[in-house]
């Protein structure tokens, strides 16, 4: 039997890698690199990184799929606002090539306007306020 087949048979029924596992592995790698440069008395960063790495592999090889799934859902629940913020910033960066985004002076609603139209009157759809901006 080839190695790949044996590995597939071994991993069958195990949870595998998910977003929380990736976070744990990246965090442990960063802490391991930091521990090489930052010398503390007992090098606590090194031991924390190893503990995270062991826990990450424990999750990957676990057969308790329901428990690992719940942990991943909890991770998503706690990091939702951070991920939304970065996704919004990415969207704004992509839109900034073709559009400008203005805030309504009265209600604060964001309004997207195409670039390169010169000075135009913009009407807020929420409150009806009209203001002039250069695109």
N, C-alpha and C positions, 0 to 999 in steps of 0.2 A: 504494500500500500504506500502511495506517495505521501510526502509530508503534508501537502495541502489537504488531502482527503482525511488524514488523521487529525489535522487541525480543525477541519469542519466538523468532524465527528465529536471532537472534544468540546467545541464551542456550542454544539447543538443544545438548546434549552437554557443557555446562559444569557444574561442580560446584554452584555456588550457595552460599547461606548455610547454615551449620550452627551447632551450639552453640559450637564453638571459634571460629568466625568472629564470632559475637555477642560472645563474651568479648573477642576482640581489638578489635572496634570500640568497645565500651563502655570498655575500658581506655584506648584511644587518645583517646577523647573526654574522659575524666576527666583524663588527663595534659595534654591541650591546655588545658582549663580551669585546671588547676593552674599551668601555665606562664604564664598571663596574670597570676596573682597572685604567684607566686614567681619572682623575678628572680635567675637565677644568672649566672655569668660568660659562658658561651656558650649559656645557656638550653638545657641538655641535655635537659630534659623535653620541650621542643618538638620536638627532633629525634628523640627516642625515640618520641614520639607519632606523628610523621609516618611513621617507619619501620614502626611497627605498623599504621598505616592502609594504607600501601602493601602490606604483606604480606597484610593482610586482603582487600584488593581483588584481589591476585594469586591468593589462594585461591578467591575467589568466581568469577573468570573462568577458572580453570584447567580444562583438559580432561582432566587426569590424575586421574580420579575415584578410582581405587584408592589413590593416594598420599594424597589429601586425606581419604579415608575412614579410612585408617590413622592420620593425624594426629588426626582427631576421636576415634577409639577410644582413642588414647593420652591425649588430654585427659580423656576420661571416666574412664579408669583412674586418673589422678592426682588427680582431683577427686571421686572416689566417696565417700570418707569425709566430706568437707565437705558434699556434697549430702545424704548420708544423715542427718547431724547436723541440718541445717536442716529436712529433711522430718520427722524425729522430733519436733523442737520444734514444728513446725506441727501435727502430729497431736496432741501433748499439749495444745496451746492449744485445739484444737477439742474434745477430749474433756473438758477442764476445766469445760465448761459443764454437763455431765451426770454426770461421774464424778470420783472422786478416785483417785489412784494412790499406793499405799503400797509401801514396801520391807519385805520380810520381815526381821525382826531377826536371824535366824540365818543364812540363806543369801543374802540380798540380792536375791532374786527380786522383780520388780515385779508388784504385784497391783492390778487395776482393780476398784473398788467403786462402785456407784451412789451419787450424792449424796442427802442428805436422809433417810437411814435411821436417824439417831441413833447411839447407841453400839452397835456390833455386834462380834461375835467373827468374826475373819477367820482362815481356815485356809489356810496355804500349800500349794499343790498339789505343790510340788517336795519339800519336806522334812517337811510335816505339822505344822509349828509353828502353834500357835493364839495369836493376840494380839488385844487389844481396842483399837479405834480409834473415834473419832467421825467420821461422814461428814458 
